[in-house]
Amino acid sequence: MFIIVSQTLKSRGKIAKAAEGTIKFMSKKQKKISEAAYFYSKMLTVRNNAEYFHYELSAFLSAARSPLQYTYDEVKGTTNQGWYDNKIINSPILQFFKDKRDINVHVEPIQTNQNLDLKAFDPVYVSDAVDVAILRQDGSVVERDVKPESTPIKSSELGTATLVMRYDFSDWTGQEDVFSLCKNYLDEVKKFVEEGIQKGFISN
């Protein structure tokens, strides 16, 4: 009996190690980028609940900032820090979200402007038509007229409208809403990390 128990525990240990290896396959930067993408998807899911939306936005800000912080820690005090500083300075969106994360963590919870947008969806119809032609005996056309057939539109076929919440940062000068900005920011973070790895400035 004791041998069986020992073997069972040993097998569980192997499974645990295998699972642990799978989790560690991603680098810490990649993990945080994946984590930020997850919180972004949750923001979309709960967009019509302002309270839950801001919880997910707060988590997104922290997760998306971490890869840049890891990068800074690697280049700080080296000749590669100039590359990092220039990238941040020349990217309005990276600077903007750095400040947003710092305010959210150290000053107060993240704030946004909120408005309800009416999204209308109109159906597209293809109408039938009747082609009327008057022909001569030789087959040539004397007169031709195309008359569309009007088909009554059922009430169930009318366009639909949905109310969705829109969020904006009051201090962002562009037209993008929070969703567009967060997506652009996450894409920028990915490119930032990829460039650092390709240039050999940071680890994978």
N, C-alpha and C positions, 0 to 999 in steps of 0.2 A: 504493500500500500504506500509506503513512504517513497519507494522508487517511482511509482506512478505520479505522485504529487510533485516530486522533484522534476520529472520530465515535463509535466504540465507547466510548471513555473518557468522552466528553461525555454519552452516553446513560446510562452507569453513574452519572455524577455526578447526573443528573436523578433517577434512581431512588433514589439515596442521599438526596437532598434531600427527596424525597417521603416516604420512610420516616421520615426524621428529623422531618418535619412531623407525621406521624401520632403519633409517640411524644410530641412536645411538646404535643399537643392538650390533654392533661390537666395540670392545675396540679400543683405539687409536693405539695400537701396531698392531692389526689385520688389521685396516684400512690402515696403512702404508705398511704392507706386501702385501695387496691386490693391493694397488696403485703401488707398485714396480712391481708386476706381470703384471699389465696392461701396464706399460711403457716397460717392457721386450717384451711383445707381439707386441707392436708398433715398437720396434727395428727390429724385424723379418720382419714386414710388409714393412718397408721402407729401408731395408738393402742395396738396390742398389742405394739409394740416400744418399751420404755421409753426406751432410749437415743436412738433416732431421734426419738421424741416430744418429748423435752426439747430437742433441737436445734431443732426447728420452733417450740416454745414460746418459746425464747430469741429466735429471729428475729422471731416475732410481737410480742413485747414491745417490741423496738426499733422495728419498723415502725409499730406502733400509737401509740407515744409521739411520733413525729416530727411529726405534724400539730399536736399541742398545743404542741410546742416552737416550731414555725414561727409559730403564733398568738401565743405569748408574745413572741417576738422582734419582732412587728409592733406589739404594744400596749404593750410595756415603756416606762415613762416617759411615757406619754400618759394622757389622761383616761379612756381605754378600759381601762386596766389593772385598774381596780376591777371591771369586768364579768368579766374573766378570773379574777381572784382569788376572787370570790364564787362563780363556777361551780365552781371546783376545791374550795373549802372545803365547799360544800354537796352535793358528790357523793362519797359514800363509795367508790364503785367507781373513780372517776378518781384519788382519792388513793391507794387501795390499789395500783393498777397502776403508778402513778408510782413508788411505793416499791419495788415488785417489779422494775421495770426498772432502777432505780438500784442495787439490790443485785446484780442479775444482771450489770450492767456493771462496777461498781466494787468489789464485795466478793467474791462467789462465784457460781458457776452456780446457776440457779434450782432450787429443791428442791420436791418435792411428795410427798404421801402416796399410795401406790399400793395398790390392792386389786383382786382379781378379782371381777367380778360375773357371776352366772349369769342369763342372759336366757332365759326360757322362752317358747316360742311354741306355744299350744294351738290346734288346729283347731276350727272351729265346725261342728256337724252339724245338719241339719234332718231329723227323723225322719218316716217315713210313719206313717199311722194308718188303722185300719179302723173304719168307722162301722157299728155293728150296731143295727138298730131292729126292734121288734115292732109291727106295725100291726093295727088293727081292720079289719073289712070296709069301714067307711066312710072308711078312710084315716087316721084319727087314730092318734097314737103311743101305744102302751101302755107301752113301755119302750125306752130308748135307751142305748147304751153305746159309748164310743169307746176302742178298744184300740190302743195304739201297737205298731207292729211293730218289734221289736228287730233291728238289723242288726249283725252281728259287725264289730268294728273291726279292720282289717288293721294289721299292725305298721308298715307304711309310712305309715299315716295318723296314727300317734301324734304327739303334740307333740314339737317339737325344742327343744334347749337349746344356747346358745352362750356361751362364756366371753369376756367383754370386760373390758379393763382400765379401771378407774376411777381418776381422779386428783383429789386435793383439796389445797387450800392449808390447812395446819394453822392458820394465823392468821386465816382468814376465818370470821366468826361465823355466816354464813348456811348454808343447806343445799345451795347450788349447788356442783356439781363444777367442775373447771377449764374444761371445754368450755362449760358454761352461762355461767360468769363471763366468759370471753373473748368470747363472742358478745355478751353484754350490754355489755361494755366497748367493743367495736368499734361497736356501735349508738350508744352514748353519745358516742363521739368524733365520729361522723358528725354527730349532732345539734348538738354543740358547734360544729363548724366551720360548718355550715349557718346556725346562728343568728348567728354572728359576721359572716358574709357578708351575710345579710339585713339586719342592723342597720347595716351599713356600717362595722363596726369593723376588719375585715380584708379583704384582697384575696381574690379567688377562688382 
